[in-house]
């Protein structure tokens, strides 16, 4: 008898939820220097694992009645010029770095809220998450993420909610990876 794909997916999501809670705990507890980078790297690996697992469990990319949205293209997910403009406006590179770090920290909760909205088939809640995420994405130059949030916000069809949310999540993951690399390339404040 073949394994129950939905049961396996639920077990894996429970495991990922537990790891996400560990990540949130690391962020909340203010552990020693370098912990934020460790937690951010952990979050990125979990995102990679989640996508890989979905690909293995659902190679046809079909979830229920809806088709999973394609992964973002290889285009750069963030316009670095937007960050330079923001730095010019704020007059301080450390403020931009702090905004990017805050975005990454808050992104975890927004992903969870979006997943909960999809599971509950709550379009209004999904729209709220997409609206908030879109604003942050636009500020930091993550145009593809903002566009995917806009598409989700414009959706009124419950049958499309999961695929549009998957698209937002894919773009959020791509933007988060870009920001993590960008942060790693920023000079360390003394």
Phi and psi in degrees as GROMACS dihedral restraints (atoms count N, CA, C in turn):
[ dihedral_restraints ]
;  ai    aj    ak    al  type     phi  dphi    fc
    3     4     5     6     1   -67.3    20    10
    4     5     6     7     1   152.8    20    10
    6     7     8     9     1   -66.0    20    10
    7     8     9    10     1   151.7    20    10
    9    10    11    12     1   -78.5    20    10
   10    11    12    13     1   107.2    20    10
   12    13    14    15     1   -60.4    20    10
   13    14    15    16     1   -39.8    20    10
   15    16    17    18     1   -64.5    20    10
   16    17    18    19     1   -39.6    20    10
   18    19    20    21     1   -66.2    20    10
   19    20    21    22     1   -42.5    20    10
   21    22    23    24     1   -62.7    20    10
   22    23    24    25     1   -45.0    20    10
   24    25    26    27     1   -59.6    20    10
   25    26    27    28     1   -42.7    20    10
   27    28    29    30     1   -64.1    20    10
   28    29    30    31     1   -41.7    20    10
   30    31    32    33     1   -62.5    20    10
   31    32    33    34     1   -42.6    20    10
   33    34    35    36     1   -67.0    20    10
   34    35    36    37     1   -41.7    20    10
   36    37    38    39     1   -63.5    20    10
   37    38    39    40     1   -37.1    20    10
   39    40    41    42     1   -62.4    20    10
   40    41    42    43     1   -41.8    20    10
   42    43    44    45     1   -62.5    20    10
   43    44    45    46     1   -45.1    20    10
   45    46    47    48     1   -64.2    20    10
   46    47    48    49     1   -36.7    20    10
   48    49    50    51     1   -62.0    20    10
   49    50    51    52     1   -43.4    20    10
   51    52    53    54     1   -61.3    20    10
   52    53    54    55     1   -41.7    20    10
   54    55    56    57     1   -67.8    20    10
   55    56    57    58     1   -38.3    20    10
   57    58    59    60     1   -61.0    20    10
   58    59    60    61     1   -39.2    20    10
   60    61    62    63     1   -65.5    20    10
   61    62    63    64     1   -38.6    20    10
   63    64    65    66     1   -61.2    20    10
   64    65    66    67     1   -44.8    20    10
   66    67    68    69     1   -57.7    20    10
   67    68    69    70     1   -46.7    20    10
   69    70    71    72     1   -62.7    20    10
   70    71    72    73     1   -39.1    20    10
   72    73    74    75     1   -62.7    20    10
   73    74    75    76     1   -40.7    20    10
   75    76    77    78     1   -61.4    20    10
   76    77    78    79     1   -43.3    20    10
   78    79    80    81     1   -65.7    20    10
   79    80    81    82     1   -40.3    20    10
   81    82    83    84     1   -72.2    20    10
   82    83    84    85     1   -35.3    20    10
   84    85    86    87     1   -83.2    20    10
   85    86    87    88     1    -1.2    20    10
   87    88    89    90     1    54.2    20    10
   88    89    90    91     1    52.2    20    10
   90    91    92    93     1   -69.8    20    10
   91    92    93    94     1   177.0    20    10
   93    94    95    96     1   -55.1    20    10
   94    95    96    97     1   164.2    20    10
   96    97    98    99     1   -49.5    20    10
   97    98    99   100     1   143.8    20    10
   99   100   101   102     1    91.5    20    10
  100   101   102   103     1   -11.0    20    10
  102   103   104   105     1   -67.2    20    10
  103   104   105   106     1   -37.2    20    10
  105   106   107   108     1   -59.2    20    10
  106   107   108   109     1   -44.7    20    10
  108   109   110   111     1   -63.6    20    10
  109   110   111   112     1   -40.1    20    10
  111   112   113   114     1   -63.1    20    10
  112   113   114   115     1   -46.6    20    10
  114   115   116   117     1   -64.1    20    10
  115   116   117   118     1   -39.1    20    10
  117   118   119   120     1   -65.7    20    10
  118   119   120   121     1   -41.3    20    10
  120   121   122   123     1   -64.5    20    10
  121   122   123   124     1   -40.2    20    10
  123   124   125   126     1   -60.8    20    10
  124   125   126   127     1   -45.3    20    10
  126   127   128   129     1   -59.1    20    10
  127   128   129   130     1   -42.3    20    10
  129   130   131   132     1   -64.6    20    10
  130   131   132   133     1   -41.9    20    10
  132   133   134   135     1   -65.6    20    10
  133   134   135   136     1   -37.5    20    10
  135   136   137   138     1   -65.9    20    10
  136   137   138   139     1   -40.6    20    10
  138   139   140   141     1   -60.9    20    10
  139   140   141   142     1   -43.4    20    10
  141   142   143   144     1   -60.2    20    10
  142   143   144   145     1   -44.8    20    10
  144   145   146   147     1   -63.6    20    10
  145   146   147   148     1   -44.1    20    10
  147   148   149   150     1   -59.3    20    10
  148   149   150   151     1   -44.4    20    10
  150   151   152   153     1   -65.8    20    10
  151   152   153   154     1   -40.4    20    10
  153   154   155   156     1   -65.1    20    10
  154   155   156   157     1   -41.5    20    10
  156   157   158   159     1   -64.8    20    10
  157   158   159   160     1   -44.9    20    10
  159   160   161   162     1   -59.1    20    10
  160   161   162   163     1   -39.6    20    10
  162   163   164   165     1   -64.4    20    10
  163   164   165   166     1   -37.1    20    10
  165   166   167   168     1   -73.4    20    10
  166   167   168   169     1   -44.4    20    10
  168   169   170   171     1   -72.7    20    10
  169   170   171   172     1   -27.3    20    10
  171   172   173   174     1  -135.6    20    10
  172   173   174   175     1    65.0    20    10
  174   175   176   177     1   -61.0    20    10
  175   176   177   178     1   -24.4    20    10
  177   178   179   180     1   -81.1    20    10
  178   179   180   181     1    -3.9    20    10
  180   181   182   183     1    58.2    20    10
  181   182   183   184     1    37.4    20    10
  183   184   185   186     1  -110.4    20    10
  184   185   186   187     1   129.8    20    10
  186   187   188   189     1  -122.8    20    10
  187   188   189   190     1   113.4    20    10
  189   190   191   192     1    57.2    20    10
  190   191   192   193     1  -123.9    20    10
  192   193   194   195     1   -94.2    20    10
  193   194   195   196     1    -9.7    20    10
  195   196   197   198     1  -106.4    20    10
  196   197   198   199     1   156.7    20    10
  198   199   200   201     1   -98.4    20    10
  199   200   201   202     1   133.1    20    10
  201   202   203   204     1   -62.7    20    10
  202   203   204   205     1   138.6    20    10
  204   205   206   207     1   -66.8    20    10
  205   206   207   208     1   150.5    20    10
  207   208   209   210     1   -67.1    20    10
  208   209   210   211     1   154.4    20    10
  210   211   212   213     1   -68.3    20    10
  211   212   213   214     1   156.0    20    10
  213   214   215   216     1   -60.4    20    10
  214   215   216   217     1   155.7    20    10
  216   217   218   219     1   -70.0    20    10
  217   218   219   220     1   176.2    20    10
  219   220   221   222     1   -78.2    20    10
  220   221   222   223     1     2.8    20    10
  222   223   224   225     1   -60.8    20    10
  223   224   225   226     1   151.2    20    10
  225   226   227   228     1   -63.0    20    10
  226   227   228   229     1   125.3    20    10
  228   229   230   231     1   -76.1    20    10
  229   230   231   232     1   -13.4    20    10
  231   232   233   234     1  -133.3    20    10
  232   233   234   235     1   137.7    20    10
  234   235   236   237     1   -88.3    20    10
  235   236   237   238     1   104.9    20    10
  237   238   239   240     1   -61.8    20    10
  238   239   240   241     1   -25.1    20    10
  240   241   242   243     1   -60.9    20    10
  241   242   243   244     1   -33.3    20    10
  243   244   245   246     1   -63.8    20    10
  244   245   246   247     1   -37.5    20    10
  246   247   248   249     1   -69.0    20    10
  247   248   249   250     1   -38.4    20    10
  249   250   251   252     1   -64.2    20    10
  250   251   252   253     1   -42.1    20    10
  252   253   254   255     1   -63.3    20    10
  253   254   255   256     1   -40.6    20    10
  255   256   257   258     1   -63.4    20    10
  256   257   258   259     1   -40.0    20    10
  258   259   260   261     1   -63.4    20    10
  259   260   261   262     1   -41.1    20    10
  261   262   263   264     1   -62.2    20    10
  262   263   264   265     1   -42.0    20    10
  264   265   266   267     1   -66.2    20    10
  265   266   267   268     1   -40.8    20    10
  267   268   269   270     1   -85.9    20    10
  268   269   270   271     1   -22.2    20    10
  270   271   272   273     1    74.3    20    10
  271   272   273   274     1    14.7    20    10
  273   274   275   276     1  -155.3    20    10
  274   275   276   277     1   120.0    20    10
  276   277   278   279     1   -64.8    20    10
  277   278   279   280     1   -32.8    20    10
  279   280   281   282     1   -66.5    20    10
  280   281   282   283     1   -28.6    20    10
  282   283   284   285     1   -68.7    20    10
  283   284   285   286     1   -39.3    20    10
  285   286   287   288     1   -66.0    20    10
  286   287   288   289     1   -43.4    20    10
  288   289   290   291     1   -58.6    20    10
  289   290   291   292     1   -43.8    20    10
  291   292   293   294     1   -63.0    20    10
  292   293   294   295     1   -39.3    20    10
  294   295   296   297     1   -64.5    20    10
  295   296   297   298     1   -41.3    20    10
  297   298   299   300     1   -65.1    20    10
  298   299   300   301     1   -43.4    20    10
  300   301   302   303     1   -62.2    20    10
  301   302   303   304     1   -41.1    20    10
  303   304   305   306     1   -63.4    20    10
  304   305   306   307     1   -42.6    20    10
  306   307   308   309     1   -57.3    20    10
  307   308   309   310     1   -46.9    20    10
  309   310   311   312     1   -64.3    20    10
  310   311   312   313     1   -40.1    20    10
  312   313   314   315     1   -65.7    20    10
  313   314   315   316     1   -45.1    20    10
  315   316   317   318     1   -71.6    20    10
  316   317   318   319     1   -26.7    20    10
  318   319   320   321     1   -59.7    20    10
  319   320   321   322     1   -36.8    20    10
  321   322   323   324     1   -56.9    20    10
  322   323   324   325     1   -50.2    20    10
  324   325   326   327     1   -65.0    20    10
  325   326   327   328     1   -35.3    20    10
  327   328   329   330     1   -68.9    20    10
  328   329   330   331     1   -37.6    20    10
  330   331   332   333     1   -62.1    20    10
  331   332   333   334     1   -43.9    20    10
  333   334   335   336     1   -63.5    20    10
  334   335   336   337     1   -43.0    20    10
  336   337   338   339     1   -63.6    20    10
  337   338   339   340     1   -39.3    20    10
  339   340   341   342     1   -66.7    20    10
  340   341   342   343     1   -43.1    20    10
  342   343   344   345     1   -61.8    20    10
  343   344   345   346     1   -40.9    20    10
  345   346   347   348     1   -65.3    20    10
  346   347   348   349     1   -39.6    20    10
  348   349   350   351     1   -63.8    20    10
  349   350   351   352     1   -40.3    20    10
  351   352   353   354     1   -65.9    20    10
  352   353   354   355     1   -45.9    20    10
  354   355   356   357     1   -60.8    20    10
  355   356   357   358     1   -35.4    20    10
  357   358   359   360     1   -86.2    20    10
  358   359   360   361     1    -3.4    20    10
  360   361   362   363     1    54.4    20    10
  361   362   363   364     1    41.0    20    10
  363   364   365   366     1   -99.1    20    10
  364   365   366   367     1    93.4    20    10
  366   367   368   369     1   -63.1    20    10
  367   368   369   370     1   -40.9    20    10
  369   370   371   372     1   -61.5    20    10
  370   371   372   373     1   -43.7    20    10
  372   373   374   375     1   -64.7    20    10
  373   374   375   376     1   -41.2    20    10
  375   376   377   378     1   -62.4    20    10
  376   377   378   379     1   -39.9    20    10
  378   379   380   381     1   -62.5    20    10
  379   380   381   382     1   -40.9    20    10
  381   382   383   384     1   -61.6    20    10
  382   383   384   385     1   -44.6    20    10
  384   385   386   387     1   -63.5    20    10
  385   386   387   388     1   -45.8    20    10
  387   388   389   390     1   -61.8    20    10
  388   389   390   391     1   -39.9    20    10
  390   391   392   393     1   -63.1    20    10
  391   392   393   394     1   -46.9    20    10
  393   394   395   396     1   -64.6    20    10
  394   395   396   397     1   -44.7    20    10
  396   397   398   399     1   -65.1    20    10
  397   398   399   400     1   -37.4    20    10
  399   400   401   402     1   -61.1    20    10
  400   401   402   403     1   -43.7    20    10
  402   403   404   405     1   -60.3    20    10
  403   404   405   406     1   -46.5    20    10
  405   406   407   408     1   -64.8    20    10
  406   407   408   409     1   -42.5    20    10
  408   409   410   411     1   -61.6    20    10
  409   410   411   412     1   -43.5    20    10
  411   412   413   414     1   -63.4    20    10
  412   413   414   415     1   -42.0    20    10
  414   415   416   417     1   -58.1    20    10
  415   416   417   418     1   -39.6    20    10
  417   418   419   420     1   -97.2    20    10
  418   419   420   421     1     5.1    20    10
  420   421   422   423     1    86.0    20    10
  421   422   423   424     1    15.6    20    10
  423   424   425   426     1   -89.9    20    10
  424   425   426   427     1    74.0    20    10
  426   427   428   429     1   -64.2    20    10
  427   428   429   430     1   -39.6    20    10
  429   430   431   432     1   -65.9    20    10
  430   431   432   433     1   -38.7    20    10
  432   433   434   435     1   -65.1    20    10
  433   434   435   436     1   -45.0    20    10
  435   436   437   438     1   -59.8    20    10
  436   437   438   439     1   -41.2    20    10
  438   439   440   441     1   -65.6    20    10
  439   440   441   442     1   -39.4    20    10
  441   442   443   444     1   -69.0    20    10
  442   443   444   445     1   -35.1    20    10
  444   445   446   447     1   -64.8    20    10
  445   446   447   448     1   -38.9    20    10
  447   448   449   450     1   -62.5    20    10
  448   449   450   451     1   -43.0    20    10
  450   451   452   453     1   -62.6    20    10
  451   452   453   454     1   -40.6    20    10
  453   454   455   456     1   -65.6    20    10
  454   455   456   457     1   -42.7    20    10
  456   457   458   459     1   -62.3    20    10
  457   458   459   460     1   -31.3    20    10
  459   460   461   462     1   -82.6    20    10
  460   461   462   463     1    -8.3    20    10
  462   463   464   465     1   -80.5    20    10
  463   464   465   466     1   134.5    20    10
  465   466   467   468     1  -120.8    20    10
  466   467   468   469     1     2.9    20    10
  468   469   470   471     1   -97.9    20    10
  469   470   471   472     1   112.0    20    10
  471   472   473   474     1   -58.2    20    10
  472   473   474   475     1   -28.3    20    10
  474   475   476   477     1   -68.1    20    10
  475   476   477   478     1   -21.7    20    10
  477   478   479   480     1   -98.3    20    10
  478   479   480   481     1    -5.1    20    10
  480   481   482   483     1   -57.4    20    10
  481   482   483   484     1   -48.7    20    10
  483   484   485   486     1   -63.6    20    10
  484   485   486   487     1   -45.6    20    10
  486   487   488   489     1   -66.5    20    10
  487   488   489   490     1   -37.8    20    10
  489   490   491   492     1   -69.6    20    10
  490   491   492   493     1   -38.0    20    10
  492   493   494   495     1   -66.4    20    10
  493   494   495   496     1   -38.4    20    10
  495   496   497   498     1   -61.8    20    10
  496   497   498   499     1   -37.2    20    10
  498   499   500   501     1   -65.0    20    10
  499   500   501   502     1   -44.0    20    10
  501   502   503   504     1   -60.2    20    10
  502   503   504   505     1   -46.1    20    10
  504   505   506   507     1   -62.1    20    10
  505   506   507   508     1   -41.5    20    10
  507   508   509   510     1   -63.1    20    10
  508   509   510   511     1   -43.8    20    10
  510   511   512   513     1   -69.0    20    10
  511   512   513   514     1   -35.4    20    10
  513   514   515   516     1   -64.4    20    10
  514   515   516   517     1   -40.8    20    10
  516   517   518   519     1   -64.3    20    10
  517   518   519   520     1   -43.5    20    10
  519   520   521   522     1   -63.0    20    10
  520   521   522   523     1   -43.4    20    10
  522   523   524   525     1   -65.3    20    10
  523   524   525   526     1   -41.5    20    10
  525   526   527   528     1   -61.6    20    10
  526   527   528   529     1   -42.0    20    10
  528   529   530   531     1   -62.5    20    10
  529   530   531   532     1   -43.1    20    10
  531   532   533   534     1   -61.3    20    10
  532   533   534   535     1   -46.9    20    10
  534   535   536   537     1   -63.6    20    10
  535   536   537   538     1   -37.1    20    10
  537   538   539   540     1   -63.1    20    10
  538   539   540   541     1   -42.3    20    10
  540   541   542   543     1   -65.5    20    10
  541   542   543   544     1   -43.8    20    10
  543   544   545   546     1   -58.8    20    10
  544   545   546   547     1   -45.8    20    10
  546   547   548   549     1   -60.8    20    10
  547   548   549   550     1   -40.0    20    10
  549   550   551   552     1   -64.1    20    10
  550   551   552   553     1   -21.8    20    10
  552   553   554   555     1   -94.7    20    10
  553   554   555   556     1    -0.1    20    10
  555   556   557   558     1   -83.9    20    10
  556   557   558   559     1   146.0    20    10
  558   559   560   561     1   -63.1    20    10
  559   560   561   562     1   143.2    20    10
  561   562   563   564     1   -79.3    20    10
  562   563   564   565     1   129.1    20    10
  564   565   566   567     1   -70.6    20    10
  565   566   567   568     1   139.8    20    10
